[in-house]
Amino acid sequence: MADSNRKPNTPAGKNQKKPQTGTDRTGTAKKKTAAGTSSGSKNGTAKKKTTGRSAEERRAAAQAKREREIKEQREKLAKIIIIAAIIVIVIILAVAIPKGRKEETASEESSVSAELEETAVVEVPFSEVRHFSFGPLSVDESGRTLTIAQFLDILKELYADGYVLIDPDCITVAYGASAVKVPEGKKPLIISQRDVSYPFSRQGASYAQKLVMDTQGNVTCQFEDRTGNVSYGEYDFVPIVESFIRSHPDFSYNNARGLIGLTGYNGILGYRTTTYLGSTENNPYAEMNGTFDPSTETSKASSVVRALKMKNWRFACCGFASDITYSSEAAVVQADAELWSAEVGSIVGECPFLIYPNQSDIDSWAVYDDSNPKYTALKDLGFAAFFAKSDTPGIFQRTDTYIREGIYEINSYSDYTAARARG
């Protein structure tokens, strides 16, 4: 008989569990579950609190970042403003300083002008006008002509003696005056320089090479010494006179300057403007000096001419050729004067002044008239003021169509002292 207490050998039997054991495990699990729930609740609360603090911190951090960025932007802006202000100040100073200097110079000139205006102006006859005409100036005595130092001494002496520069225009017929006006106590003076071409023959010697513009727009000289060193400064007549007037503004009445006498055989003012200097044909200087571009040279010379005119310098014809004399026959004189008008007059413009070349004159001191073919040829070319070398002080001729004045030609200091002795 089978034992009723034996467990059946079935899968169910095999899987059958003891109730008590299952109950205990279940209870334990429930407790754990409850505990887990309780723990989970606490953890949830903690997470919420942690999440809240992080948001506040992030907001605070973002706010701090924004403040830092704003501060940095303000600092950058301040730097930019400071730099911009410095740039503006530099620009203002760059403009104001030269302007201040110009205004100061203008003020000084106005002051001198005011003093001259307060001084009584008197009329003196044309015969009281003295005209000193200078040749090229040498930087030292090796040039065997009047030196720069001697010329400066002459200017100082003329100034001390009461001479004042007058505009050469004021003695012309076209000006229409019957006498010369100068400040009371002053004596009228015209100065000129002949043959301001800076010819090839004087290059590399004791003379300036050309007139040029400096960085301030003033006319100065280029000078190359025997060692090849090039410098710029007051190496000839024009810049020396300009410098003297700056130091002695009352030496120039009504902003007068002087006459620049021009030939054409080597160009003008140191520039090789003459047509034949551009080729080897009919160019006697090509073998020794090469050829030039007259168009380019003329453009450069024209800039200097304009600057000189702005300063009230006048130009005069000294004949075209280096060896011409206007005591030659009429055809020769006419051909030379026409060549000058074409090659030089075309650059400097209208020119009534003629300083006779090489101490010549077209006639005696008898009055010119239309019976003289040389006079009519020159008159037709526009010349109406003639200057001839003379040892007679104050010789002056005036008609309805022209003036002629005797001038002292000064090529050395002894020439000057002799002229002053004559009066």
Secondary structure, DSSP 4 states (H G I P E B T S, - for coil): ---TTSPP-SHHHHH---HHHHHHHHHHHHHHHHHHHHHHHHHHHHHHHHHHHHHHHHHHHHHHHHHHHHHHHHHHHHHHHHHHHHHHHHHHHHHHHHHHHHHHHHHHHHHHHHHHHHSPEEEE-GGG-EEEEE-PPBSSGGGSS-BHHHHHHHHHHHHHTTEEE--GGGGSTTT--SSEEEETT-EEEEEEES-TT--GGGTTTTS--EEEE-TTS-EEEEEE-TTS-EEEE--SHHHHHHHHHHH-GGGBGGG---EEEE--TT-BTTB--SGGGGSSTT-TTHHHH----HHHHHHHHHHHHHHHHHTT-EEEE--SSTT--TTS-HHHHHHHHHHHIIIIIHHH----EEE-GGG--SS-SSPP-TT-HHHHHHHHTT--EEEEE-SSTT-EEE-SS-EEEEEEEESSHHHHHHHHHH-
